């Protein structure tokens, strides 16, 4: 992984256009090609490009150089053609580290079981669904379950033992990222948990995310009961 702390601006062009004004940021360049931009508060990146993508270094244009740009990066997605243009004004730190193989996130027993059971019983979510993958990788972490429907649409599912606002926010970030991929879009979300707090349900509904209350014992087959989809 390469870590660069730099004064930079970032322009994204693709499904939508965004701009990050000049500021000091941490740029993470991962071995798989992921490029992500972080600030000193909050854990989610401000912007990112997920693989497969390429990073090329360009000479800044004369106008950019005249206002202090010393280097320009262009990060291009190989499939969609989406691009990030990063104007570097000053590099404060630049280092590369070999992290080795990571074992990944280990969930507590109940939450891991819920994810496994739901992957085996996707009909709980709806009819005509097929499992694409558990722990589908993204630039900001794995999505618990990724499903496809009969119409080719994609469903991203976040599984929790107790569903709160943080879980909804997490799924929202996944959906924003996944919907940038033309091979997956449109992607809808399902927030699944044994118990979902009222505030989380309201927030999820407001963002177009379905809430699914899971009957853990029933899914294990130890007692009857059907999950309820709201």
Buried (B, 14 or more C-beta within 10 A) or exposed (E): EBBBBBBBBBBBEBEEEEEBEBBEBBBBBBEEBBBBBBEEEEEBBBBBBBBEBEBEEEEBEEEBBEEEBBBBBEBBBEEBEBBBBBBBBEBEEEEEEEEEEEEEEEBEEEBBBBBBBBBEEBEBBBEEBEBBEBBBBBBBBBBBBBBBBEEEBBBBBBBBBEBBBEBBBBBBBBBEBBBBBEEBBEBBBBBBBBEBBEEBBEBBBEBEBBBBBBBBEBBEEEEEEEBEEE
